[in-house]
Amino acid sequence: MKLLLATAFTRDYARAAVYMDTLQRNCNVPFKLLVIGEDMHDYGMPNSIVQAGHFLNHIPECDTVIFTDADIKMHRPMDEDELEFLYALQPGQITACPNKHLYQLFAEETPMLFQRKEFTGYDDVRVFNTGFVAARTETYRALFRKFDELWKEFDEAFGHYAKIQLCMCAAAHRLGLEWIPTPYHLCSQGHFGCPEGLNPHVNPPEYNGRIICFDHRISH
């Protein structure tokens, strides 16, 4: 299989129903829905967030995997240029949306994560948002192995579940992975406002006049 989309959620996660409905109507690649507690364990992760790679042994074989949070809407099928962008990802590359902005570093993120102890050595790490992550499966597995090495340090240092995202960014940095920002028309996220060119006041939201495919907490 060339490309697979996967997501995971607990049975009682209310936002997942909307995402499942939009996937069933619009997704034009194979996809795998994983119910945590039924299809896979939560592996002790805060809020049952398994995006770091715990899901990898629970999906079909594929060349490239997209993993998303379940608080998303898919407004339309992916266009040909978007599919080509994903197919073109090479080993050692990862695509994800910017978090706060394109140049956000650890120092801007850590004050929001209930820091519990001194934490140094990651000042030059850029922070991306892990609600939508795509990579060659071999790259995602390497990212997960490095995440697993670093996790204890991050788990002890921070109280907020977004430490998972932070640890993924650190793992990517330590591995020397190339982060390619996801085009805003393919996926945009609204946790810290909208990027320039995005119109959240139309339904569905648009980026430079183009309907956003994956809407991560912009319209809902």
N, C-alpha and C positions, 0 to 999 in steps of 0.2 A: 504494500500500500504506500502510495507516494506521500500523502498528507492526511493527517487525522486531527480532528479537534476533540479535546477532552475537557470535562469539568467534573467537579466533585462537590457534594453538599450533603448535609444531614437531611433526613426525611422531614424534619419540622422547620426547615429553613424556608420561610414564606416567599422570599424573592425568587427562589429557584423555579417556581411554577411559571412565572412570566418568561423566564429565559428558555425553559424547555419548550414552551409554546412557540416562541419566535424561532428557535432552532429548527423545530419540526416544519415550520412554514418556509424558512429562508435558507437554511444551511445547505450549501451545494458541495460539501465534502463530507466524507464519512465522519460520524461523531460518536463518542462514547460518553454516556452519562454514568457516573459512579455515585451510588448512594453510600455514604460513609456509615458503617455499622452493619451494612448488608453486603455490599460488593467489595469493600475493603475496610481495614481498620483505620483509625485516626492516628495511630502511631504515637499517641500521647502529645500531639501537637496542639498548641493553644487554639481555641475556637475551631478545632478540627480542620485547620488550614493545611493542606497537603501539597501546595503548589511547588514546593522546593524540589519535588521529584518522587515522593512516596507513591504516587499513582503509577509510576512507570511500569511496574510489574503487573499492573491490572488492566492494561490496554492492549489491543492487537499490535502486532509488529507494523512499523511504519518508518519511512525515511525521515520525515519531519513531523513534529508534533506541535500543536498549539494547545496550551493549557490556559484556561480562563477561570476567573472567579464566577460565581453563579448569580451575582447581582448585576447582570448585564441584560441588555436587549440587543438582539440582532435584527436590524431594521430591513435588511435586504441581503440577497446573495452576494458573495464576494465577486467583484469584477475581475476581468481577465488580468489587468495589470497588477491587481492585489495578489492574485494567485501566483503570478509570475514572480512577484517580490518574495513570496514565501518559498516557492520552489527554488529560488536562487540562493537561499541561505546556505552558506558553506560551513564545514566543520570549523569550530572556533568562533562562530558568530551567533549572536542572540539578538532578537528584536523584542522590544517592550516599549511601552509609552513612557515619556518623561513623567516624573512624579510631580514635584512642585514647578520645576522649570528644567530646561535642558542642561543647566550647569550646576544643579544642586549637588552639594557635597555633604558628607556625613555631619559636619558641624551644624548644618541647618536643620537636620532631621532629628538628631538625637535628643534635643531638649523636649521634644513632644512625646518621648517614649518611656517616661518614668524611669530615668536612669537610677540604678541602685548601687553602683560601684564605679570606681575609676575605670575608664575605658580609653585606651590609646592605640595608636598604630594604624588607624584607618582614615586619616585626615584627607587623603587624596582620592578617596573612593567616591565615584559619582553614584547618585541614587536614582534608580528608575522604578517605575510602578509595576508590580508583578501581578496585576489583575489580568493582564493579557501578555503571555510570554510564548514565543515560538523559537524553535531551534531544531537543528538536526538531532535526532534522538540520541546519537552518540555524544553530542555536545551536552544535551540535557543530563545525560547520565553522569558525565564528568562533573558538571555543575553540582549535581546532587551529592556526589562523593566528597567534593570539597566542602559543601554546605555541612555535611555530616561531621566533618573534621572540626569545623568552626562553631557548630551549634551550641555546645556547652558554654562556651565563652559568652555568646550573645544571650543565651537563655538566662544566665545568671546576672548579666549586666543590666537588663531592661525588663520592665514590667508590662509593657504594651505588646499586644500580639503582632504589631507591625515590625517587631524585631525579626520576624521570619523574612520579611521583605529585605530588611537591612542586611541580614546574614547572606541572603542570595546575592545581593549586590557585591558584598565583600568577597564571596566565593568567585563570582565572575571576574572581579578585579585580580584576585590572587592567581587565577588561572590564565590571566591575560586575554580573556575573551573580548571580542570586539562587540560592543553594544551599538546596534543600529536602531535609532529611534523609529518606532512604528509610525507610518504615515497617518496623519490625523484623520484622513477620510476612511482609513481602515479601522482604526480604533482610537477613540478619545475618551479620557476619563476626567470627571469633574470634581474630584475631591478637594482641589485647591483652586477652583475657578476654571475658566475655559481658556484655551490658547487663542491668540489673536487669529482671526479669520473664522472662528467657530461661532455659529449662531444657535444658541440654546432656546430661542424664543419661537422657533418653528417646530412643528411635529411631523416627521422626525427631525432631529437636529441636523444641521448642515455645516460642512466645512468648505469655505469658498464656493458655496452654491451646490456642493455635492453631498448627498445624504450620507451620513456616517453609517458604516456597516455595524461595528460593535460599539454600543453606547454604554459606557461604564459609569453609571451614576450621574448622568447629565439630565435625562428626562424623567427619572424615577428615583 
